[in-house]
Amino acid sequence: MPAPGALDTRAKVLLAVGLVLLVGFSVHRLWLAPPAAGPYASLAGATMGTTWSVKIAGEQASDVDLAALGQTIQAELDEVVALMSTWEPDSEISRFNAIRSTEPFRISASTGAVLATALETSRLSGGAFDITVGPLVQAWGFGSEERRGAWPSAAKVEALRGRVGWERLELDLGFGTVRKEHPEMQVDLSAIAKGYAVDRVAARLLALGRHDWLVEVGGELRAAGRKRDGSAWRVAIEQPDVIGRAIHLAVDLQDRAMATSGDYRNFYEENDVRISHTLDPRTGRPISHALASVTVIDDTAMRADALATALNVLGPEAGYALSEELELAVYFILRTDGGFETRSTPSFDALLD
């Protein structure tokens, strides 16, 4: 999870999904639009090195009510950072990463729930999703440290793989603990924490009696109900273009969540070879297939977030096969010599219908 104020690369990829077709917002810590204007009122702020926004429809509310709601939302997001940020040295995950022990480490119920979804996604994808892949990401030049020199040697990759492996994490939800098999293993929840944050804000809004809203954190989305004028929340899938930003497909989102994973914003070239920031944990190397982006629509943003990453790693063939097997609503955009081609699952097509 990136440092507050430093927009991380994956967030840049996903952010366009939430911003296109939506009203723009300020990046101050908390901002709200006059509640009487338009089909909804807007709240926004900063978190996890990116931004968040919430559109509130339903009954009218005063500026004071909206300001209090914005502070409540910010507090929920701050709690996620306190638990799961790898940039905050005192966060729960940072403290787990810092210990050089294979003894059980006590965690909160929130962190346990995210770890459980992460490990289940790893199992379903055959290890294409792996929250322990951080050392390899760093070695290939996409971590917090500045890239120096060429890509890592095969020997270094193999050595680092000894510290990577989702199946080497032991989660015990009954006792509220997690244990690592190798003392130097690290956990990075950046590919799932934003989705969890969206779900957490959504749960808070529902608890407060709000039933018409659109929540976005770093491009991860979840919608409920409709806008004040009765129209659906309309969001966009971005065209995977390395130069500009454009709408590829607009969809109505109601009582569902959406997440997109792509590799077209964060990459570098070495000896005329394109090095993607998306690594395949099973090989320790960047992906090299033709899949440009994957969009998943699911019941929760946390699951959609993790699945989008897993399917992006699996690629167009294996990713589509798994999507069909699990009856997922997924939209794939592939690179071709002539531009892009798309492929969608029957469950995704049914949502459009």
C-alpha positions in Angstrom: 0.0 0.0 0.0 1.7 3.3 -1.1 2.6 6.1 1.1 -0.2 8.7 1.6 0.1 11.4 -1.0 2.2 9.3 -3.4 -0.2 8.0 -6.1 0.8 4.4 -6.7 1.0 2.9 -10.2 -1.7 0.4 -9.9 -4.0 3.1 -8.6 -3.2 5.2 -11.6 -4.3 2.3 -13.8 -7.6 1.8 -11.9 -8.4 5.4 -11.1 -9.5 6.2 -14.6 -12.2 3.5 -14.3 -13.8 5.5 -11.4 -13.2 9.0 -12.8 -14.4 8.6 -16.4 -18.1 9.5 -16.6 -18.2 10.7 -13.0 -18.1 14.2 -11.6 -14.5 15.3 -10.9 -13.4 16.0 -7.3 -10.8 17.8 -5.3 -7.8 15.9 -3.8 -8.0 17.7 -0.5 -8.4 15.5 2.5 -12.2 16.0 2.5 -14.4 17.8 0.1 -18.1 17.9 -0.5 -20.4 19.3 -3.2 -23.5 21.3 -2.3 -26.2 18.6 -1.6 -28.9 20.5 -3.6 -27.0 20.4 -6.8 -27.3 17.6 -9.3 -28.6 14.0 -9.0 -26.3 13.3 -6.0 -24.0 15.0 -3.5 -20.2 14.3 -3.6 -17.6 13.6 -0.9 -14.0 12.9 -1.6 -10.6 12.7 0.1 -7.2 11.1 0.1 -6.1 7.7 1.4 -3.6 4.9 0.6 -1.5 7.1 -1.6 -4.5 7.7 -3.9 -8.0 9.3 -3.6 -11.5 8.2 -2.7 -14.9 9.5 -3.6 -18.4 8.8 -2.6 -21.6 9.9 -4.4 -24.6 10.1 -2.2 -28.2 10.1 -3.6 -31.4 9.4 -1.8 -32.8 12.0 0.5 -31.3 15.5 0.7 -28.8 16.3 3.5 -27.4 19.4 4.9 -23.7 20.4 4.5 -23.3 19.6 8.2 -24.7 16.1 7.7 -22.4 15.5 4.7 -19.3 16.8 6.5 -20.0 14.4 9.4 -20.5 11.6 6.9 -17.2 12.4 5.2 -15.4 12.3 8.4 -16.9 8.9 9.2 -15.8 7.6 5.8 -12.3 9.0 6.3 -12.0 7.3 9.7 -13.0 3.9 8.2 -10.3 4.3 5.5 -7.7 5.5 8.1 -8.4 2.3 10.0 -7.6 0.2 6.9 -4.3 2.0 6.5 -3.5 1.4 10.2 -4.0 -2.3 9.7 -2.8 -3.1 6.2 -0.3 -0.4 4.9 3.2 -1.6 4.3 4.3 2.0 4.3 3.3 2.6 7.9 5.9 1.0 10.1 3.4 0.5 13.0 0.6 -1.0 10.9 -0.5 -4.6 11.8 0.9 -6.0 8.5 4.2 -4.1 8.8 4.7 -5.5 12.3 4.0 -9.0 11.0 6.5 -8.4 8.2 9.1 -7.1 10.6 9.2 -10.2 12.9 11.8 -12.9 12.0 9.9 -15.7 13.5 7.7 -18.6 12.5 5.5 -18.3 15.6 1.8 -17.4 15.3 1.2 -13.7 15.1 -2.1 -12.3 16.4 -4.1 -10.2 13.9 -7.4 -8.3 13.9 -10.6 -9.8 12.5 -10.5 -7.3 9.6 -7.0 -8.4 8.6 -8.0 -12.0 9.0 -10.9 -11.5 6.6 -8.7 -10.0 3.9 -6.1 -12.7 4.3 -8.7 -15.4 4.0 -10.0 -13.9 0.7 -6.5 -13.5 -0.6 -5.6 -17.1 0.2 -8.8 -18.4 -1.3 -8.1 -16.5 -4.5 -4.6 -18.0 -4.5 -6.1 -21.4 -4.3 -8.7 -20.8 -7.0 -6.1 -19.4 -9.4 -3.4 -22.0 -8.7 -1.1 -19.4 -7.2 -1.5 -16.7 -9.9 -2.6 -14.4 -7.0 0.0 -14.3 -4.2 0.3 -11.7 -1.5 3.8 -12.8 -0.6 5.3 -11.9 -4.0 6.7 -8.5 -2.8 10.4 -9.5 -2.8 10.2 -10.4 -6.5 8.3 -7.2 -7.3 11.1 -5.3 -5.7 13.8 -7.2 -7.5 12.2 -6.4 -10.9 12.3 -2.7 -10.2 8.6 -2.0 -9.2 8.9 -1.8 -5.5 9.5 1.2 -3.2 13.2 1.3 -4.1 14.5 2.9 -7.3 15.4 0.4 -10.0 19.1 0.0 -10.6 20.6 -1.8 -13.5 19.1 -4.7 -15.5 16.5 -7.2 -14.4 17.5 -9.8 -11.8 19.5 -13.0 -12.8 17.8 -16.3 -12.9 19.7 -17.3 -9.8 18.5 -14.3 -7.9 14.9 -15.0 -9.0 15.1 -18.6 -7.8 16.7 -17.5 -4.5 13.9 -15.0 -3.8 11.2 -17.6 -4.7 12.3 -19.4 -1.6 10.7 -16.6 0.4 7.5 -16.5 -1.7 4.5 -18.8 -1.6 0.9 -18.2 -0.5 0.7 -21.8 0.7 3.5 -21.1 3.2 1.2 -18.8 5.2 -0.9 -20.5 7.9 -4.0 -18.6 8.8 -6.1 -19.6 11.8 -9.3 -17.5 12.0 -10.4 -19.4 15.1 -7.4 -18.2 17.1 -7.0 -15.0 15.1 -3.4 -15.7 14.1 -1.3 -16.0 11.0 2.1 -17.7 10.8 4.8 -17.7 8.1 6.8 -20.8 7.3 9.9 -18.8 6.3 10.9 -16.1 8.8 11.7 -13.6 6.1 8.4 -13.9 4.2 6.6 -10.6 3.6 2.9 -9.9 3.0 1.7 -7.1 0.7 -2.1 -6.5 0.5 -2.0 -3.7 -2.1 -3.8 -5.9 -4.7 -6.8 -6.4 -2.4 -6.8 -3.8 0.4 -8.5 -1.0 -1.8 -11.3 -3.4 -2.6 -11.7 -4.2 1.1 -11.7 -0.5 1.9 -14.6 0.0 -0.6 -16.6 -2.7 1.0 -15.9 -1.3 4.5 -17.2 2.1 3.4 -20.2 0.5 1.8 -21.0 -1.4 5.0 -20.8 1.8 7.0 -23.2 3.6 4.6 -25.7 0.8 4.8 -25.5 0.8 8.6 -26.2 4.5 8.6 -29.3 4.0 6.5 -27.9 5.1 3.2 -29.0 2.9 0.3 -28.2 4.9 -2.9 -24.5 5.6 -3.4 -21.4 5.0 -5.5 -18.1 4.3 -3.6 -14.7 4.5 -5.3 -11.2 4.0 -3.8 -8.3 4.2 -6.1 -10.5 3.1 -9.0 -12.2 0.2 -7.2 -16.0 0.7 -7.3 -19.1 -0.4 -5.6 -22.6 0.9 -6.2 -26.0 0.6 -4.5 -29.4 1.9 -5.5 -29.7 4.7 -8.0 -29.2 8.4 -8.4 -31.8 10.9 -7.3 -33.2 11.2 -10.9 -33.8 7.5 -11.0 -30.9 6.7 -13.4 -28.4 4.0 -12.7 -24.8 4.6 -11.7 -22.8 4.6 -14.9 -19.1 3.8 -14.8 -16.5 3.2 -17.4 -13.8 0.7 -18.4 -10.8 2.5 -19.6 -9.2 2.0 -23.0 -5.8 0.4 -22.3 -3.7 3.1 -24.0 -0.3 4.0 -22.7 -0.5 7.6 -24.0 -3.9 9.0 -23.2 -7.1 8.1 -21.4 -10.4 7.3 -23.1 -13.6 5.3 -22.5 -13.6 1.8 -23.8 -17.0 0.7 -22.5 -19.6 2.2 -20.2 -21.7 0.0 -18.0 -24.5 0.4 -15.5 -23.5 -0.7 -12.0 -26.2 -1.5 -9.4 -25.7 -3.4 -6.2 -22.4 -4.8 -7.5 -18.7 -4.0 -7.3 -16.2 -3.6 -10.1 -12.4 -3.7 -10.3 -9.9 -3.6 -13.2 -6.3 -4.8 -13.4 -4.0 -3.8 -16.3 -0.4 -3.6 -17.1 -0.4 -0.7 -19.7 0.6 2.1 -17.3 3.5 0.6 -15.4 6.3 -1.0 -17.4 9.8 -0.4 -18.7 11.8 -1.6 -21.6 15.2 -3.3 -21.3 17.1 -4.4 -24.4 13.9 -3.9 -26.5 12.0 -6.2 -24.1 8.8 -4.9 -22.4 8.9 -5.6 -18.7 5.5 -5.5 -17.1 5.0 -4.6 -13.4 2.5 -7.6 -13.2 4.5 -10.6 -12.1 3.5 -14.3 -12.3 4.3 -15.6 -8.8 4.5 -19.1 -10.2 7.5 -18.3 -12.3 8.9 -15.2 -10.5 8.9 -13.4 -13.9 6.8 -10.6 -15.4 3.8 -11.7 -17.5 4.4 -11.6 -21.3 1.0 -12.5 -22.8 -1.3 -10.3 -24.9 -3.9 -9.5 -22.2 -4.0 -5.7 -21.6 -6.7 -5.4 -18.9 -9.2 -7.4 -17.0 -12.4 -6.1 -15.5 -14.4 -8.1 -12.9 -17.9 -7.4 -11.6 -18.7 -9.2 -8.4 -20.7 -8.9 -5.2 -17.8 -7.4 -3.3 -15.0 -5.1 -4.3 -12.5 -7.1 -2.3 -13.1 -10.2 -4.2 -13.3 -8.4 -7.6 -10.0 -6.7 -6.8 -8.2 -9.9 -6.1 -9.8 -11.8 -9.0 -8.9 -9.1 -11.5 -5.2 -9.4 -10.6 -5.3 -13.2 -10.6 -7.0 -13.3 -14.1 -4.6 -10.7 -15.4 -1.7 -13.0 -14.4 -3.3 -16.1 -15.8 -3.7 -14.5 -19.2 -6.4 -14.6 -21.9 -6.8 -18.4 -22.3 -6.4 -19.7 -18.7 -8.0 -16.6 -17.3 -11.1 -17.0 -19.4 -11.3 -20.7 -18.7 -11.3 -20.0 -14.9 -13.8 -17.2 -15.3 -16.2 -19.5 -17.1 -15.6 -22.3 -14.5 -16.4 -20.0 -11.6 -19.2 -18.2 -13.6 -17.6 -14.9 -13.1 -18.6 -11.7 -14.9 -15.4 -10.7 -16.6 -14.4 -8.4 -19.5 -11.0 -9.0 -21.2 -9.2 -6.6 -23.5 -6.3 -8.1 -25.5 -3.6 -6.4 -27.6 -3.4 -7.3 -31.2 -1.3 -6.2 -34.1 -4.2 -4.1 -35.3 -5.1 -2.6 -31.9 -7.4 -4.4 -29.4 -9.9 -7.2 -29.3 -12.3 -8.0 -26.5 -13.8 -11.1 -24.9 -16.4 -11.3 -22.2 -17.9 -14.1 -20.2 -21.6 -15.0 -20.4 -22.1 -13.7 -16.9 -20.7 -10.3 -17.9 -22.9 -10.2 -21.0 -26.0 -11.0 -18.9 -25.3 -8.0 -16.8 -25.1 -5.7 -19.9 -28.4 -7.2 -21.1 
